[in-house]
Amino acid sequence: MGGIEFLKGHGTQNDFVLLPDAAGRLDLTAERVAALCDRQRGLGADGVLRVVRAKAIGEESAGEWFMDYRNADGSIAEMCGNGTRVFARYLVDAGLAECGEFVIGTRAGDRPVVVHPDRSVTVQMGPAAITGTSVTVVAGQPFSGVAVNVGNPHLVSVTDTDIAGLDLRDQPDFDHDFFPAGVNLEFVNVLGEGALAMRVHERGVGETRACGTGTVAAVAASLHLAGKDTGESTVDIPGGRVSVTVGRGESTLTGPAEIVARGELDEAWWLAAGA
Ligand SMILES: N[C@H](CCC[C@H](N)C(=O)O)C(=O)O
């Protein structure tokens, strides 16, 4: 098998292990993903991005490369906004794509991206659809959330309660009938016109320092509550700041993306982790 190449990267401190695997040969089991993401016994990350040619895994995409995203618990999610930024940055740095605009395939569909000269990335995130209003979630106290589909499910609670004081160490209680496949839970303070602050408890991960699809959901929800369906906002998350625009049936996410390291996984570790 030889050494298994990996890279580590992050977008506003939502961090990922990247596995270049053009032909889709790696046996990427849920157990291996969980081991890779474990911050003590593995590399540590919020998720894994396998870099695979779309046609190698039978995925239809206008782009050559497909982002096979996995959550830290090994579960598969439809889309990862911050992961897409890091994925795009990797493709350009690896000479597999040109700086500028290209398309990345995802389980939520194709996502056009622009890698800017400063290596920040804009992702076309598709529609952010409001699928419910005043859905209750309990995080120490009850909140009323707006359900938003960004390819993956979100419940956004816009509140006057200072989100810095919330305890998100455990999974907040949510309506499993409304969200049978689980849900990403965002808590938002409005800082002013076009400026939000957000924390997030992610499905399949736990609290993360950023969540790209979550920031798009947060802007869509706050616009909806203001009686609007288009607009833009910065979103301050613990890991930094992103810019989001929401239009009719479309949205964009812009933010930094950084590759931190590259290396080889120990083969014996990889084999044992898959058991
Ligand atoms: N945990 C999410 C996927 C990762 C989303 C987040 N990391 C992002 O940047 O969008 C889910 O299960 O839907």
The ligand as an SDF file (V2000), in Angstrom:
LIG
                    3D

 13 12  0  0  0  0  0  0  0  0999 V2000
  -21.7290   18.4710   10.5880 N   0  0  0  0  0  0  0  0  0  0  0  0
  -22.3940   18.8280    9.3330 C   0  0  0  0  0  0  0  0  0  0  0  0
  -21.4080   18.7200    8.1530 C   0  0  0  0  0  0  0  0  0  0  0  0
  -20.2360   19.6950    8.2830 C   0  0  0  0  0  0  0  0  0  0  0  0
  -20.7150   21.1130    8.1900 C   0  0  0  0  0  0  0  0  0  0  0  0
  -19.7110   22.1920    8.5650 C   0  0  0  0  0  0  0  0  0  0  0  0
  -18.4200   21.7570    9.0390 N   0  0  0  0  0  0  0  0  0  0  0  0
  -19.5770   23.2030    7.4390 C   0  0  0  0  0  0  0  0  0  0  0  0
  -18.5070   23.8740    7.3350 O   0  0  0  0  0  0  0  0  0  0  0  0
  -20.5610   23.3720    6.6950 O   0  0  0  0  0  0  0  0  0  0  0  0
  -23.5810   17.8750    9.0860 C   0  0  0  0  0  0  0  0  0  0  0  0
  -23.5670   16.7690    9.6320 O   0  0  0  0  0  0  0  0  0  0  0  0
  -24.4780   18.2780    8.3150 O   0  0  0  0  0  0  0  0  0  0  0  0
  1  2  1  0
  2  3  1  0
  2 11  1  0
  3  4  1  0
  4  5  1  0
  5  6  1  0
  6  7  1  0
  6  8  1  0
  8  9  2  0
  8 10  1  0
 11 12  2  0
 11 13  1  0
M  END
$$$$
